[in-house]
Amino acid sequence: MAEGHDYYALVGMNISEDNKIASFGVDTISRRQYNLMFKNLETGKIYPEVIENTTGGSAWAKDNKTIFYTKKDPVTLRSDKIYKHVLGTDPSKDKLIYEEKDDTFGTYVYKTKSKKYIIIGSQSTLSNEYRFVNAATPDQPFKIIQPRERNLEYSVAHYKDHFYILTNKDGAKNFKLMKTPETKTGKENWVDVIPHREDTLLEDISIFKDYLVLEERNNGLGKIRIKRWNDTDDYYLPFNEETYSASVYANPDFDTDLLRFSYNSFTTPNSVIDFDMKKKTKKVLKEQEVLGGKFDKNNYKSERIWATARDGKKVAISMVYRKDTKIGKNTPLLLYGYGSYGYTIEDRFSTTRLSLLDRGYIYAIAHIRGSEYLGREWYEDGKMFHKKNTFNDFVDSAKYLIKKKYTSPEHLYAMGGSAGGLLMGAVINMNPELFRGVIATVPFVDVVTTMLDESIPLTTGEFDEWGNPKNKDSYEYMLSYSPYDQVKAMDYPNLLVTTGLHDSQVQYFEPAKWVAKLRDMKTDDNELLLYIDMETGHGGASGRFDALKDVAREYAFILDLEGYRK
């Protein structure tokens, strides 16, 4: 299906309950506007109807012919409308089921794991709202679960005759699990199932017939907790490495004792594991292959250290290197950072990263504020009028690594993408002397101008992340760190900036104008390279070989600065 396309992405694979039809979204531009398509799994036939400009996701009703899907605004790309389609009919006549008219919200649709309900969700940075209808009666009107309230966040799952609500209600900053009867869904009926804990972030849940599985984060590390509904068992899966990444798969089967999850670390390739929750045994189904036949995890070491930020907060830095690497001021080190939206960068294995490690590099991640590495408060202390904490944490992490002689400014490199590209732009304006080279991929660098233009994708939905520059206090604060606006006539590190022509999240002209201003104002003779991929968007190339070329380009940049020629 991808043949003949420079870019091809297939998302949202969804199978009808009778296992006969697959729905899926296809994007051949890299603008994240998907054509929703259908395939008969018995005959292999692709159905003639194609629904354009969707999110790619969908939800089947029980009749195996009715399907709900989400359309996007063609200009802002905001997910704003839910439609109902009947297979075999003209998509232009699909019925509009719900329109999200608040432009700070987006909407989506899914089916509960119990298969009983179709759920329509609306989400903003600080609020949620859900509606439901029985999947057996898709023509009935949707009923609201709990009307939206600012600062009330919740998500919905279903089990037996209750909805299970993951929420921050009652000041539960790190979230707690509550439940409510199907017939009484308002928040006044919600009761605690898993109470709030100050030291543990409840990230997600998976519901099985006999088990409740909780994904938690404590002291930066992900935990998987398994609890029987009848309270006869309650335990955590054991993970013994100092730093790692473990996550639960979708697990669509409801009536099973098997939990499928993934595990990897900086030194351990990714494994897909089936865990028997009753017998407490596991089976490794597949381990990521490392080509070449020479990889031995025992040759590498990972560790986690804690830097002290300027306001006294402790910032974790995870790192990996070869055991035979001589660590000192001449050691090249690549420091990665993101720090926005509450998104936590996991300490994952990478086959391509071995290319750096085997050449004597240290690879490190600074778990700065703006993520949820240390819980929800860690995120809230790195957004809005606290955004500069994100940048300060990264700078202070870099200084700590230099102070502890893991590296030096002559051999320290930094990298970040998207909102992490904003981080790169901010820190080189603050402390350009700390870095030999910086890689900024699809960077969000023209903060004020972008957030003033409500026709640009993401703008209206992110006022509670960055601020609304139409308000004077937000304007002045955002202007004070916006990388484009803070470019100065001074020396900058060597820079590689990359973007894609079709980027739907950060428009290509942002990094282009930033680079132009840097070229005009910087006072050094260091490299300043701009690469625009004319075929891709925010996520880079879709083909695995083209994606590897992207990595090779980034690594070649910092290897060349270190004097490597092979």
C-alpha positions as a Python dict, from the first residue, in 0.01 Angstrom:
ca = {
    (1, 'M'): (0, 0, 0),
    (2, 'A'): (293, 233, 63),
    (3, 'E'): (443, 170, -279),
    (4, 'G'): (486, 487, -480),
    (5, 'H'): (461, 720, -181),
    (6, 'D'): (754, 919, -41),
    (7, 'Y'): (571, 922, 292),
    (8, 'Y'): (320, 668, 422),
    (9, 'A'): (175, 629, 771),
    (10, 'L'): (-97, 383, 873),
    (11, 'V'): (-261, 440, 1212),
    (12, 'G'): (-569, 353, 1417),
    (13, 'M'): (-614, -10, 1314),
    (14, 'N'): (-953, -112, 1454),
    (15, 'I'): (-1128, -446, 1402),
    (16, 'S'): (-1505, -495, 1403),
    (17, 'E'): (-1643, -725, 1675),
    (18, 'D'): (-1708, -1006, 1425),
    (19, 'N'): (-1341, -985, 1319),
    (20, 'K'): (-1435, -935, 953),
    (21, 'I'): (-1358, -569, 882),
    (22, 'A'): (-1062, -347, 965),
    (23, 'S'): (-1078, 30, 974),
    (24, 'F'): (-755, 231, 956),
    (25, 'G'): (-620, 576, 878),
    (26, 'V'): (-368, 658, 604),
    (27, 'D'): (-156, 974, 567),
    (28, 'T'): (64, 1013, 257),
    (29, 'I'): (158, 1378, 316),
    (30, 'S'): (280, 1378, 681),
    (31, 'R'): (31, 1645, 782),
    (32, 'R'): (-153, 1406, 1020),
    (33, 'Q'): (-474, 1435, 820),
    (34, 'Y'): (-575, 1073, 769),
    (35, 'N'): (-804, 911, 513),
    (36, 'L'): (-1020, 659, 699),
    (37, 'M'): (-1040, 336, 498),
    (38, 'F'): (-1192, -11, 538),
    (39, 'K'): (-1071, -360, 448),
    (40, 'N'): (-1261, -689, 435),
    (41, 'L'): (-1037, -930, 624),
    (42, 'E'): (-1196, -1237, 462),
    (43, 'T'): (-1156, -1131, 99),
    (44, 'G'): (-874, -876, 129),
    (45, 'K'): (-1090, -623, -54),
    (46, 'I'): (-1057, -251, 23),
    (47, 'Y'): (-1400, -89, 43),
    (48, 'P'): (-1464, 196, -202),
    (49, 'E'): (-1562, 460, 54),
    (50, 'V'): (-1281, 682, 183),
    (51, 'I'): (-1341, 940, 455),
    (52, 'E'): (-1097, 1230, 432),
    (53, 'N'): (-940, 1459, 694),
    (54, 'T'): (-986, 1239, 1001),
    (55, 'T'): (-769, 1158, 1303),
    (56, 'G'): (-741, 800, 1179),
    (57, 'G'): (-915, 659, 1487),
    (58, 'S'): (-1261, 504, 1501),
    (59, 'A'): (-1501, 295, 1711),
    (60, 'W'): (-1726, 13, 1585),
    (61, 'A'): (-2078, -41, 1710),
    (62, 'K'): (-2196, -396, 1784),
    (63, 'D'): (-2377, -427, 1451),
    (64, 'N'): (-2038, -442, 1270),
    (65, 'K'): (-2147, -183, 1016),
    (66, 'T'): (-2184, 141, 1214),
    (67, 'I'): (-1864, 325, 1293),
    (68, 'F'): (-1791, 654, 1472),
    (69, 'Y'): (-1493, 869, 1373),
    (70, 'T'): (-1339, 1214, 1429),
    (71, 'K'): (-1289, 1485, 1168),
    (72, 'K'): (-1043, 1775, 1183),
    (73, 'D'): (-1081, 2142, 1107),
    (74, 'P'): (-907, 2173, 766),
    (75, 'V'): (-716, 2488, 869),
    (76, 'T'): (-633, 2453, 1239),
    (77, 'L'): (-632, 2070, 1231),
    (78, 'R'): (-823, 2071, 1561),
    (79, 'S'): (-1023, 1752, 1613),
    (80, 'D'): (-1367, 1908, 1637),
    (81, 'K'): (-1643, 1682, 1500),
    (82, 'I'): (-1764, 1324, 1561),
    (83, 'Y'): (-1953, 1159, 1276),
    (84, 'K'): (-2138, 829, 1237),
    (85, 'H'): (-2085, 627, 919),
    (86, 'V'): (-2267, 312, 802),
    (87, 'L'): (-2046, 87, 590),
    (88, 'G'): (-2157, 83, 227),
    (89, 'T'): (-2312, 430, 231),
    (90, 'D'): (-2192, 764, 93),
    (91, 'P'): (-1957, 931, 350),
    (92, 'S'): (-2081, 1275, 242),
    (93, 'K'): (-2414, 1186, 400),
    (94, 'D'): (-2264, 1077, 736),
    (95, 'K'): (-2448, 1212, 1039),
    (96, 'L'): (-2282, 1468, 1263),
    (97, 'I'): (-2310, 1330, 1618),
    (98, 'Y'): (-2113, 1586, 1817),
    (99, 'E'): (-1935, 1915, 1748),
    (100, 'E'): (-1680, 2056, 1993),
    (101, 'K'): (-1737, 2430, 1965),
    (102, 'D'): (-1487, 2539, 2233),
    (103, 'D'): (-1168, 2593, 2037),
    (104, 'T'): (-952, 2518, 2342),
    (105, 'F'): (-1081, 2158, 2336),
    (106, 'G'): (-1033, 1867, 2099),
    (107, 'T'): (-1261, 1565, 2068),
    (108, 'Y'): (-1218, 1191, 2002),
    (109, 'V'): (-1413, 865, 2019),
    (110, 'Y'): (-1340, 512, 2141),
    (111, 'K'): (-1508, 193, 2263),
    (112, 'T'): (-1464, 69, 2620),
    (113, 'K'): (-1265, -250, 2667),
    (114, 'S'): (-1583, -414, 2798),
    (115, 'K'): (-1726, -345, 2448),
    (116, 'K'): (-2047, -218, 2603),
    (117, 'Y'): (-2014, 156, 2537),
    (118, 'I'): (-1903, 403, 2273),
    (119, 'I'): (-1739, 701, 2443),
    (120, 'I'): (-1696, 1054, 2304),
    (121, 'G'): (-1429, 1251, 2487),
    (122, 'S'): (-1348, 1622, 2488),
    (123, 'Q'): (-1014, 1735, 2626),
    (124, 'S'): (-824, 2052, 2701),
    (125, 'T'): (-511, 2105, 2908),
    (126, 'L'): (-707, 2143, 3232),
    (127, 'S'): (-1046, 1981, 3173),
    (128, 'N'): (-1228, 1680, 3031),
    (129, 'E'): (-1583, 1582, 2943),
    (130, 'Y'): (-1724, 1245, 2829),
    (131, 'R'): (-2044, 1118, 2670),
    (132, 'F'): (-2156, 759, 2622),
    (133, 'V'): (-2401, 543, 2432),
    (134, 'N'): (-2457, 169, 2440),
    (135, 'A'): (-2266, 12, 2148),
    (136, 'A'): (-2568, -208, 2078),
    (137, 'T'): (-2790, 97, 2018),
    (138, 'P'): (-2570, 338, 1819),
    (139, 'D'): (-2867, 546, 1698),
    (140, 'Q'): (-2962, 652, 2051),
    (141, 'P'): (-2846, 993, 2184),
    (142, 'F'): (-2526, 1013, 2386),
    (143, 'K'): (-2552, 1089, 2759),
    (144, 'I'): (-2301, 1306, 2941),
    (145, 'I'): (-2103, 1152, 3228),
    (146, 'Q'): (-1985, 1467, 3406),
    (147, 'P'): (-2002, 1820, 3256),
    (148, 'R'): (-1668, 1991, 3206),
    (149, 'E'): (-1528, 2204, 3484),
    (150, 'R'): (-1204, 2398, 3470),
    (151, 'N'): (-931, 2214, 3663),
    (152, 'L'): (-1134, 1891, 3681),
    (153, 'E'): (-954, 1626, 3476),
    (154, 'Y'): (-1084, 1275, 3434),
    (155, 'S'): (-1079, 975, 3200),
    (156, 'V'): (-1326, 687, 3174),
    (157, 'A'): (-1313, 306, 3161),
    (158, 'H'): (-1591, 54, 3219),
    (159, 'Y'): (-1630, -266, 3422),
    (160, 'K'): (-1952, -455, 3504),
    (161, 'D'): (-2210, -192, 3605),
    (162, 'H'): (-1969, 92, 3688),
    (163, 'F'): (-1760, 351, 3512),
    (164, 'Y'): (-1407, 378, 3652),
    (165, 'I'): (-1276, 733, 3666),
    (166, 'L'): (-907, 829, 3675),
    (167, 'T'): (-922, 1184, 3808),
    (168, 'N'): (-767, 1473, 4000),
    (169, 'K'): (-1097, 1538, 4183),
    (170, 'D'): (-1078, 1655, 4546),
    (171, 'G'): (-728, 1799, 4500),
    (172, 'A'): (-579, 1464, 4395),
    (173, 'K'): (-285, 1623, 4214),
    (174, 'N'): (-124, 1285, 4138),
    (175, 'F'): (-462, 1142, 4041),
    (176, 'K'): (-670, 869, 4200),
    (177, 'L'): (-913, 603, 4079),
    (178, 'M'): (-1285, 637, 4152),
    (179, 'K'): (-1597, 461, 4031),
    (180, 'T'): (-1960, 553, 3971),
    (181, 'P'): (-2271, 355, 3871),
    (182, 'E'): (-2371, 353, 3504),
    (183, 'T'): (-2702, 511, 3604),
    (184, 'K'): (-2556, 787, 3826),
    (185, 'T'): (-2250, 928, 3657),
    (186, 'G'): (-2217, 1282, 3800),
    (187, 'K'): (-1915, 1356, 4018),
    (188, 'E'): (-2130, 1365, 4334),
    (189, 'N'): (-2164, 985, 4293),
    (190, 'W'): (-1795, 909, 4250),
    (191, 'V'): (-1631, 701, 4526),
    (192, 'D'): (-1264, 616, 4582),
    (193, 'V'): (-1117, 286, 4461),
    (194, 'I'): (-746, 372, 4472),
    (195, 'P'): (-689, 679, 4691),
    (196, 'H'): (-455, 966, 4611),
    (197, 'R'): (-90, 935, 4717),
    (198, 'E'): (146, 1231, 4754),
    (199, 'D'): (451, 1034, 4637),
    (200, 'T'): (298, 829, 4353),
    (201, 'L'): (153, 942, 4021),
    (202, 'L'): (-126, 718, 3890),
    (203, 'E'): (-70, 731, 3514),
    (204, 'D'): (-310, 474, 3369),
    (205, 'I'): (-524, 167, 3436),
    (206, 'S'): (-610, -155, 3248),
    (207, 'I'): (-921, -348, 3338),
    (208, 'F'): (-952, -727, 3314),
    (209, 'K'): (-1228, -959, 3427),
    (210, 'D'): (-1044, -1063, 3746),
    (211, 'Y'): (-772, -798, 3772),
    (212, 'L'): (-711, -427, 3785),
    (213, 'V'): (-369, -325, 3651),
    (214, 'L'): (-227, 12, 3755),
    (215, 'E'): (60, 201, 3589),
    (216, 'E'): (224, 422, 3849),
    (217, 'R'): (532, 641, 3876),
    (218, 'N'): (730, 677, 4197),
    (219, 'N'): (1061, 863, 4231),
    (220, 'G'): (1080, 883, 3854),
    (221, 'L'): (1044, 510, 3788),
    (222, 'G'): (744, 342, 3625),
    (223, 'K'): (573, 68, 3825),
    (224, 'I'): (319, -196, 3719),
    (225, 'R'): (82, -297, 3999),
    (226, 'I'): (-158, -593, 3973),
    (227, 'K'): (-461, -612, 4199),
    (228, 'R'): (-738, -872, 4209),
    (229, 'W'): (-1087, -730, 4218),
    (230, 'N'): (-1167, -952, 4517),
    (231, 'D'): (-867, -810, 4709),
    (232, 'T'): (-700, -1151, 4750),
    (233, 'D'): (-384, -1035, 4578),
    (234, 'D'): (-205, -702, 4527),
    (235, 'Y'): (157, -689, 4407),
    (236, 'Y'): (409, -509, 4184),
    (237, 'L'): (607, -661, 3899),
    (238, 'P'): (975, -672, 4001),
    (239, 'F'): (1216, -455, 3800),
    (240, 'N'): (1571, -457, 3929),
    (241, 'E'): (1769, -212, 3713),
    (242, 'E'): (1849, 133, 3845),
    (243, 'T'): (1668, 296, 3555),
    (244, 'Y'): (1438, 138, 3296),
    (245, 'S'): (1114, 169, 3101),
    (246, 'A'): (812, -60, 3148),
    (247, 'S'): (470, -7, 2991),
    (248, 'V'): (148, -203, 2948),
    (249, 'Y'): (17, -277, 2598),
    (250, 'A'): (-347, -220, 2499),
    (251, 'N'): (-441, -579, 2602),
    (252, 'P'): (-780, -592, 2425),
    (253, 'D'): (-874, -932, 2573),
    (254, 'F'): (-1092, -882, 2878),
    (255, 'D'): (-1136, -1237, 3009),
    (256, 'T'): (-774, -1346, 3044),
    (257, 'D'): (-504, -1396, 3308),
    (258, 'L'): (-233, -1277, 3069),
    (259, 'L'): (-94, -924, 3084),
    (260, 'R'): (121, -816, 2790),
    (261, 'F'): (380, -549, 2864),
    (262, 'S'): (714, -425, 2736),
    (263, 'Y'): (1038, -380, 2924),
    (264, 'N'): (1369, -226, 2826),
    (265, 'S'): (1642, -3, 2965),
    (266, 'F'): (1945, 188, 2845),
    (267, 'T'): (2136, -143, 2838),
    (268, 'T'): (1858, -400, 2782),
    (269, 'P'): (1689, -437, 2440),
    (270, 'N'): (1313, -412, 2435),
    (271, 'S'): (1122, -729, 2523),
    (272, 'V'): (755, -811, 2470),
    (273, 'I'): (644, -1015, 2770),
    (274, 'D'): (330, -1208, 2860),
    (275, 'F'): (284, -1224, 3237),
    (276, 'D'): (41, -1474, 3390),
    (277, 'M'): (-124, -1271, 3666),
    (278, 'K'): (-259, -1586, 3835),
    (279, 'K'): (51, -1807, 3823),
    (280, 'K'): (292, -1509, 3844),
    (281, 'T'): (506, -1647, 3564),
    (282, 'K'): (630, -1470, 3253),
    (283, 'K'): (716, -1560, 2897),
    (284, 'V'): (934, -1343, 2676),
    (285, 'L'): (766, -1346, 2335),
    (286, 'K'): (1017, -1135, 2148),
    (287, 'E'): (1337, -947, 2222),
    (288, 'Q'): (1460, -664, 2004),
    (289, 'E'): (1736, -784, 1774),
    (290, 'V'): (2065, -597, 1764),
    (291, 'L'): (2226, -652, 1427),
    (292, 'G'): (2593, -737, 1392),
    (293, 'G'): (2612, -1013, 1649),
    (294, 'K'): (2855, -824, 1873),
    (295, 'F'): (2621, -659, 2123),
    (296, 'D'): (2670, -761, 2485),
    (297, 'K'): (2469, -570, 2745),
    (298, 'N'): (2742, -640, 3000),
    (299, 'N'): (2971, -400, 2812),
    (300, 'Y'): (2749, -104, 2903),
    (301, 'K'): (2660, 72, 3224),
    (302, 'S'): (2365, 292, 3311),
    (303, 'E'): (2327, 510, 3617),
    (304, 'R'): (2113, 787, 3756),
    (305, 'I'): (2254, 1092, 3930),
    (306, 'W'): (2081, 1395, 4080),
    (307, 'A'): (2181, 1753, 4002),
    (308, 'T'): (2080, 2040, 4230),
    (309, 'A'): (1896, 2316, 4046),
    (310, 'R'): (1942, 2682, 4142),
    (311, 'D'): (1625, 2678, 4354),
    (312, 'G'): (1730, 2364, 4542),
    (313, 'K'): (1521, 2110, 4350),
    (314, 'K'): (1688, 1777, 4268),
    (315, 'V'): (1688, 1697, 3896),
    (316, 'A'): (1750, 1338, 3785),
    (317, 'I'): (1996, 1270, 3504),
    (318, 'S'): (1991, 920, 3355),
    (319, 'M'): (2293, 815, 3152),
    (320, 'V'): (2452, 524, 2971),
    (321, 'Y'): (2803, 457, 2843),
    (322, 'R'): (3044, 175, 2771),
    (323, 'K'): (3217, 41, 3077),
    (324, 'D'): (3556, 92, 2911),
    (325, 'T'): (3486, 460, 2837),
    (326, 'K'): (3733, 682, 3017),
    (327, 'I'): (3517, 944, 3187),
    (328, 'G'): (3662, 1289, 3231),
    (329, 'K'): (3665, 1640, 3092),
    (330, 'N'): (3752, 1510, 2742),
    (331, 'T'): (3456, 1270, 2725),
    (332, 'P'): (3194, 1365, 2465),
    (333, 'L'): (2843, 1368, 2614),
    (334, 'L'): (2505, 1416, 2444),
    (335, 'L'): (2243, 1557, 2682),
    (336, 'Y'): (1880, 1519, 2575),
    (337, 'G'): (1583, 1714, 2710),
    (338, 'Y'): (1213, 1784, 2651),
    (339, 'G'): (1023, 1912, 2956),
    (340, 'S'): (671, 2004, 2839),
    (341, 'Y'): (308, 1883, 2841),
    (342, 'G'): (377, 1652, 3135),
    (343, 'Y'): (544, 1412, 2891),
    (344, 'T'): (817, 1201, 3051),
    (345, 'I'): (1110, 1085, 2837),
    (346, 'E'): (1167, 720, 2924),
    (347, 'D'): (1510, 561, 2965),
    (348, 'R'): (1476, 335, 2665),
    (349, 'F'): (1713, 115, 2469),
    (350, 'S'): (1826, 229, 2124),
    (351, 'T'): (2019, 26, 1869),
    (352, 'T'): (2128, 338, 1680),
    (353, 'R'): (2258, 498, 2000),
    (354, 'L'): (2519, 220, 2024),
    (355, 'S'): (2698, 397, 1739),
    (356, 'L'): (2773, 684, 1979),
    (357, 'L'): (2840, 473, 2286),
    (358, 'D'): (3090, 254, 2100),
    (359, 'R'): (3278, 568, 2002),
    (360, 'G'): (3319, 673, 2363),
    (361, 'Y'): (3018, 901, 2407),
    (362, 'I'): (2800, 927, 2714),
    (363, 'Y'): (2428, 961, 2641),
    (364, 'A'): (2219, 1133, 2909),
    (365, 'I'): (1860, 1249, 2965),
    (366, 'A'): (1786, 1540, 3200),
    (367, 'H'): (1445, 1476, 3358),
    (368, 'I'): (1362, 1843, 3391),
    (369, 'R'): (1049, 2014, 3514),
    (370, 'G'): (763, 2025, 3266),
    (371, 'S'): (760, 1643, 3257),
    (372, 'E'): (585, 1426, 3515),
    (373, 'Y'): (900, 1236, 3609),
    (374, 'L'): (850, 1325, 3976),
    (375, 'G'): (472, 1353, 3964),
    (376, 'R'): (215, 1607, 3857),
    (377, 'E'): (371, 1889, 4056),
    (378, 'W'): (692, 1842, 3856),
    (379, 'Y'): (488, 1921, 3545),
    (380, 'E'): (300, 2216, 3689),
    (381, 'D'): (627, 2368, 3812),
    (382, 'G'): (750, 2375, 3450),
    (383, 'K'): (463, 2539, 3260),
    (384, 'M'): (293, 2878, 3222),
    (385, 'F'): (463, 3133, 3452),
    (386, 'H'): (699, 2861, 3580),
    (387, 'K'): (827, 2769, 3231),
    (388, 'K'): (1175, 2905, 3293),
    (389, 'N'): (1227, 2630, 3551),
    (390, 'T'): (1245, 2390, 3256),
    (391, 'F'): (1532, 2583, 3099),
    (392, 'N'): (1709, 2644, 3430),
    (393, 'D'): (1693, 2273, 3516),
    (394, 'F'): (1859, 2181, 3187),
    (395, 'V'): (2131, 2444, 3223),
    (396, 'D'): (2195, 2341, 3583),
    (397, 'S'): (2212, 1975, 3479),
    (398, 'A'): (2472, 2064, 3216),
    (399, 'K'): (2674, 2259, 3472),
    (400, 'Y'): (2654, 1968, 3715),
    (401, 'L'): (2787, 1723, 3456),
    (402, 'I'): (3076, 1958, 3386),
    (403, 'K'): (3143, 2013, 3757),
    (404, 'K'): (3150, 1638, 3823),
    (405, 'K'): (3390, 1595, 3530),
    (406, 'Y'): (3167, 1374, 3316),
    (407, 'T'): (3254, 1612, 3032),
    (408, 'S'): (3344, 1977, 2961),
    (409, 'P'): (3199, 2259, 2750),
    (410, 'E'): (3436, 2160, 2469),
    (411, 'H'): (3272, 1816, 2450),
    (412, 'L'): (2915, 1870, 2570),
    (413, 'Y'): (2632, 1848, 2316),
    (414, 'A'): (2259, 1905, 2363),
    (415, 'M'): (1957, 1784, 2172),
    (416, 'G'): (1580, 1830, 2181),
    (417, 'G'): (1286, 1826, 1943),
    (418, 'S'): (954, 2012, 1912),
    (419, 'A'): (897, 2162, 2259),
    (420, 'G'): (1243, 2023, 2330),
    (421, 'G'): (1359, 2241, 2042),
    (422, 'L'): (1218, 2537, 2233),
    (423, 'L'): (1435, 2417, 2522),
    (424, 'M'): (1741, 2414, 2297),
    (425, 'G'): (1669, 2763, 2169),
    (426, 'A'): (1620, 2898, 2520),
    (427, 'V'): (1934, 2746, 2674),
    (428, 'I'): (2167, 2863, 2397),
    (429, 'N'): (2039, 3216, 2452),
    (430, 'M'): (2098, 3176, 2826),
    (431, 'N'): (2430, 2990, 2836),
    (432, 'P'): (2576, 2934, 2491),
    (433, 'E'): (2922, 2881, 2640),
    (434, 'L'): (2820, 2546, 2794),
    (435, 'F'): (2779, 2357, 2466),
    (436, 'R'): (3004, 2263, 2176),
    (437, 'G'): (2708, 2175, 1957),
    (438, 'V'): (2329, 2167, 1970),
    (439, 'I'): (2072, 1976, 1762),
    (440, 'A'): (1721, 2126, 1749),
    (441, 'T'): (1468, 1915, 1559),
    (442, 'V'): (1131, 2058, 1449),
    (443, 'P'): (1182, 2332, 1712),
    (444, 'F'): (900, 2549, 1851),
    (445, 'V'): (1099, 2872, 1870),
    (446, 'D'): (874, 3163, 1770),
    (447, 'V'): (655, 3133, 2078),
    (448, 'V'): (478, 3470, 2087),
    (449, 'T'): (398, 3499, 1716),
    (450, 'T'): (269, 3141, 1699),
    (451, 'M'): (51, 3173, 2007),
    (452, 'L'): (-97, 3499, 1872),
    (453, 'D'): (-213, 3326, 1552),
    (454, 'E'): (-520, 3114, 1625),
    (455, 'S'): (-527, 2977, 1270),
    (456, 'I'): (-207, 2782, 1337),
    (457, 'P'): (-258, 2422, 1457),
    (458, 'L'): (-232, 2369, 1835),
    (459, 'T'): (-251, 2739, 1930),
    (460, 'T'): (-594, 2761, 2094),
    (461, 'G'): (-556, 2429, 2272),
    (462, 'E'): (-233, 2534, 2439),
    (463, 'F'): (-315, 2860, 2613),
    (464, 'D'): (-307, 2672, 2944),
    (465, 'E'): (35, 2526, 2864),
    (466, 'W'): (223, 2841, 2760),
    (467, 'G'): (-18, 3128, 2826),
    (468, 'N'): (-224, 3353, 2600),
    (469, 'P'): (-6, 3640, 2472),
    (470, 'K'): (-317, 3851, 2424),
    (471, 'N'): (-292, 3896, 2800),
    (472, 'K'): (-18, 4143, 2893),
    (473, 'D'): (142, 3938, 3171),
    (474, 'S'): (158, 3626, 2954),
    (475, 'Y'): (290, 3823, 2658),
    (476, 'E'): (576, 3971, 2857),
    (477, 'Y'): (671, 3641, 3023),
    (478, 'M'): (661, 3442, 2697),
    (479, 'L'): (857, 3713, 2516),
    (480, 'S'): (1126, 3696, 2783),
    (481, 'Y'): (1219, 3338, 2688),
    (482, 'S'): (1098, 3299, 2327),
    (483, 'P'): (1413, 3178, 2142),
    (484, 'Y'): (1348, 3381, 1828),
    (485, 'D'): (1281, 3702, 2017),
    (486, 'Q'): (1581, 3660, 2247),
    (487, 'V'): (1848, 3603, 1981),
    (488, 'K'): (2143, 3830, 2063),
    (489, 'A'): (2457, 3950, 1894),
    (490, 'M'): (2691, 3698, 2060),
    (491, 'D'): (2872, 3371, 2003),
    (492, 'Y'): (2652, 3061, 1969),
    (493, 'P'): (2745, 2691, 1968),
    (494, 'N'): (2756, 2489, 1647),
    (495, 'L'): (2391, 2431, 1549),
    (496, 'L'): (2201, 2177, 1341),
    (497, 'V'): (1834, 2268, 1293),
    (498, 'T'): (1594, 2032, 1115),
    (499, 'T'): (1229, 2056, 1010),
    (500, 'G'): (977, 1917, 762),
    (501, 'L'): (782, 2108, 500),
    (502, 'H'): (450, 1947, 598),
    (503, 'D'): (492, 1978, 975),
    (504, 'S'): (147, 2006, 1135),
    (505, 'Q'): (269, 2080, 1488),
    (506, 'V'): (548, 2334, 1432),
    (507, 'Q'): (522, 2502, 1094),
    (508, 'Y'): (844, 2486, 889),
    (509, 'F'): (876, 2864, 874),
    (510, 'E'): (941, 2888, 1251),
    (511, 'P'): (1285, 2723, 1247),
    (512, 'A'): (1358, 2882, 908),
    (513, 'K'): (1312, 3239, 1034),
    (514, 'W'): (1497, 3155, 1358),
    (515, 'V'): (1797, 3033, 1161),
    (516, 'A'): (1785, 3343, 941),
    (517, 'K'): (1793, 3569, 1247),
    (518, 'L'): (2076, 3369, 1403),
    (519, 'R'): (2278, 3397, 1082),
    (520, 'D'): (2223, 3771, 1081),
    (521, 'M'): (2312, 3834, 1445),
    (522, 'K'): (2556, 3573, 1574),
    (523, 'T'): (2917, 3682, 1610),
    (524, 'D'): (3097, 3347, 1572),
    (525, 'D'): (3216, 3134, 1281),
    (526, 'N'): (3060, 2812, 1411),
    (527, 'E'): (2844, 2586, 1198),
    (528, 'L'): (2479, 2681, 1155),
    (529, 'L'): (2304, 2420, 942),
    (530, 'L'): (1937, 2410, 843),
    (531, 'Y'): (1788, 2094, 692),
    (532, 'I'): (1431, 2096, 559),
    (533, 'D'): (1288, 1761, 452),
    (534, 'M'): (1054, 1844, 164),
    (535, 'E'): (857, 1519, 199),
    (536, 'T'): (786, 1487, 571),
    (537, 'G'): (629, 1654, 871),
    (538, 'H'): (665, 1663, 1250),
    (539, 'G'): (751, 1296, 1298),
    (540, 'G'): (1021, 1278, 1034),
    (541, 'A'): (1054, 1012, 767),
    (542, 'S'): (813, 716, 765),
    (543, 'G'): (1034, 454, 601),
    (544, 'R'): (1272, 276, 838),
    (545, 'F'): (1576, 342, 617),
    (546, 'D'): (1491, 710, 572),
    (547, 'A'): (1440, 737, 948),
    (548, 'L'): (1787, 589, 999),
    (549, 'K'): (1927, 850, 762),
    (550, 'D'): (1778, 1120, 986),
    (551, 'V'): (1960, 972, 1287),
    (552, 'A'): (2281, 938, 1086),
    (553, 'R'): (2263, 1306, 990),
    (554, 'E'): (2228, 1410, 1354),
    (555, 'Y'): (2507, 1182, 1476),
    (556, 'A'): (2737, 1285, 1189),
    (557, 'F'): (2701, 1645, 1301),
    (558, 'I'): (2833, 1585, 1652),
    (559, 'L'): (3083, 1317, 1546),
    (560, 'D'): (3235, 1561, 1299),
    (561, 'L'): (3269, 1823, 1573),
    (562, 'E'): (3460, 1567, 1780),
    (563, 'G'): (3693, 1499, 1488),
    (564, 'Y'): (3561, 1155, 1391),
    (565, 'R'): (3600, 1080, 1024),
    (566, 'K'): (3498, 711, 1014),
}
